[in-house]
Amino acid sequence: MRHAVPVLLAVVLGASAARAQVPASELLQPPPDARQFTIVSLAGRHGSAQHWTAGDGTLMGRMSISLRGQVWDEDETVQLGPDGAIAAYRLRGTGPKGDVAETFRVADGMAIWKSQIDAGSAAYASPAFYLPAGWSIRAGNVLAEHLVKTRQDIALLPGGHAHAEELTRASVKAGGEPQTVVAWVVTGVQGTPFVTWTDAQGETFADIGPLSTIRAGFEDAVPALRAAQEAALAQRAAALARSLAAEPRRPVAFTDVRVFVDGNRFEEHRTVVVRGNKIAALGPAAKVAVPSGALVFDGKGKTLLPGLWDCHMHVDDDYTGPSELSLGVTSVRDPGNNDTSTVARRQRRAAGELLFPTVYASSMIDGKHVNAAQVA
């Protein structure tokens, strides 16, 4: 967990960072042999990123993105320590909210970081990878590449552990011989697992999603990689649904529970009986009889709510479903996404192959423009 920063200190740091904001003209300029990446969505191209290595081994990155009028213009440097983890990190440039400046370093047995949202430190005695708070160009890829090449979990800073395992493989081709790329599921980094693609050498090839980053020249492979990724994730989702979900074949009773009723008040010490998908009884715990053979949940000290709505959620992948359900969300309004994937998830949910809230697509009708929606 990131260490909290007093409000006054945060304001001072923010003001200081704002004065040090680095304009695009002073950011790193990639050399001609830098590895090129293209950033695309279903709506087209949004920007580019470049990776290269300096003579002293420092990993360098540069990124420029325009997304519906929002602009990111950044550079990044990453230095690895003897233990293979990040020993020094710097992010500079601008984003839609202004300065993106962020730093991290390991010195004298301490890890110290500062970003636009926090600052903190922790004792450093064994390898641990720093997770930038900002939109990282290379640091996240360095972590994934380390996981892939070592096949070992790694501690994270400010906290947690990361794990990677192979998801699927695909063949891609761009003006030469076909090559195999590998998709990996990485867990522990964010709230839900995410997928990253590497080449046969374990180096970053692509990140496929609503906004995809892929090696330049392979842009036409995005749809095929997305299909392979979603098909492999669907198999995992079906197994997860079978292991976690169970449809009760008998009445379900929540006894002596606090209940939110009529959308405006709580009632204490209630028992709620459910048969199928309907509430069969609700009343004082002392008066409502629990049916014989019912599945009983002791609600003492707990609160029972109707399913919640998430009124703005761009559903990125199958893992969004269990994440939302774990928060009590049973209905989602999706204001823009890949409609084909949305419909497919609805069908798989109905077939019992996916744990997911009910998703109500609310896609925008938009025209061709630099500020148009990306996936609606």
Secondary structure, DSSP 8 states (H G I E B T S, - for coil): ------HHHHHHHHHHHHHT---GGGS----TT-EEEEEEETTEEEEEEEEEE-TTS-EEEEEEEEETTEEEEEEEEEEE-TTSSEEEEEEEEEETTEE--EEEEEETTEEEEE-SS-EEEEE--S-EEE--SS--SSHHHHHHHHHHHH-S-EEEESS-EEEEEEEEEEEE-SSSS-EEEEEEEEESSSSS-EEEEE-TTS-EEEE-SSSEEEETT-GGGHHHHHHHHHHHHHHHHHHHHHHH----SS-EEEEEEEEEETTTEEEEEEEEEEETTEEEEEEETTTS---TT-EEEE-TT-EE---EEESS----STTHHHHHHHTTEEEEEESS--HHHHHHHHHHHHTTS----EEEE------SSTTS-S--
